Amino acid sequence: LKWQGIFTVLLTVTVHVLVTTPLTVTYTFSTAVHTAVGKYAYQIAALGVVVNFWIYTLTVRSFRHFLSSRIRIITAAVRMCLAEGEETVEEGERRPLLGDDNV
């Protein structure tokens, strides 16, 4: 467990430094942050949020269990909603579409 935490922190810090460096350089050396370079720096910084999600997913077992349980709950709810909306359609009949006013 100790190594898991150290590895997570090291990965998170490394990614944070890598994704914020372009933004820091842009702010420090550029007067116009809204140039193309500034826009790319913002996009790279936003990428860090997504990468953090994957770092936690790969390194923190309890986070994986949490995600797995939530996905199961959501999947069951979607299946139940879809099952309630299905009706048996006889051969030759037309299944109503969502938003179909001819039903």
C-alpha positions in Angstrom: 0.0 0.0 0.0 2.9 2.4 0.8 4.5 1.9 -2.7 1.1 2.3 -4.3 0.7 5.8 -2.8 4.3 6.8 -3.5 3.9 5.7 -7.2 0.6 7.6 -7.5 2.1 10.8 -6.1 5.2 10.6 -8.3 3.1 10.0 -11.4 0.7 12.8 -10.5 3.5 15.3 -9.8 5.4 14.4 -13.0 2.3 14.8 -15.1 1.4 18.1 -13.4 4.9 19.5 -14.1 4.8 18.4 -17.7 1.4 19.8 -18.4 1.8 23.1 -16.6 5.3 24.0 -17.9 4.0 25.2 -21.3 1.4 27.4 -19.7 4.0 28.8 -17.2 6.4 29.6 -20.0 3.6 31.2 -22.1 2.6 33.5 -19.2 6.2 34.3 -18.3 7.6 35.1 -21.8 4.6 36.1 -23.8 2.6 39.3 -23.5 -0.3 37.9 -25.6 -1.4 34.6 -24.0 -4.3 34.3 -26.5 -1.9 33.4 -29.4 -1.8 30.0 -30.9 0.9 29.0 -28.5 -1.2 30.1 -25.5 -4.2 28.1 -26.8 -2.1 25.0 -27.1 -0.7 25.5 -23.6 -4.3 25.7 -22.2 -5.2 22.5 -24.0 -2.2 20.7 -22.7 -3.0 21.9 -19.1 -6.6 20.6 -19.5 -5.2 17.2 -20.7 -3.6 16.9 -17.2 -7.1 16.5 -15.6 -7.9 13.6 -17.9 -4.5 12.0 -17.3 -5.0 12.2 -13.5 -8.2 10.2 -13.9 -6.3 7.4 -15.6 -3.4 7.6 -13.2 -5.8 7.1 -10.2 -7.6 4.4 -12.2 -4.4 2.5 -12.8 -2.7 2.9 -9.4 -5.4 3.2 -6.8 -7.3 -0.1 -6.2 -10.1 1.4 -4.1 -10.8 4.0 -6.9 -11.1 1.1 -9.4 -13.5 -0.7 -7.1 -15.5 2.5 -6.7 -15.7 3.0 -10.5 -16.6 -0.6 -11.0 -19.5 -0.4 -8.5 -20.8 2.8 -10.0 -20.6 1.4 -13.6 -22.6 -1.7 -12.4 -25.3 0.5 -10.8 -25.6 2.7 -13.9 -25.7 -0.2 -16.2 -28.4 -1.9 -14.2 -30.5 1.3 -14.2 -30.1 1.8 -18.0 -31.0 -1.9 -18.6 -34.1 -1.5 -16.5 -35.2 1.6 -18.3 -34.7 0.0 -21.6 -36.6 -3.1 -20.6 -39.6 -1.0 -19.5 -39.6 0.8 -22.8 -39.6 -2.4 -24.9 -42.9 -3.8 -26.2 -43.3 -6.9 -28.2 -43.6 -6.1 -31.9 -45.5 -8.6 -34.0 -44.1 -9.4 -37.5 -45.1 -6.7 -40.0 -45.7 -4.0 -37.3 -43.6 -0.9 -37.0 -41.7 -0.3 -33.8 -42.3 3.4 -32.7 -39.2 5.5 -32.7 -38.4 8.1 -30.1 -40.2 11.3 -30.8 -42.5 9.6 -33.3 -45.9 11.4 -33.2 -47.7 8.8 -35.3 -48.0 6.4 -32.4 
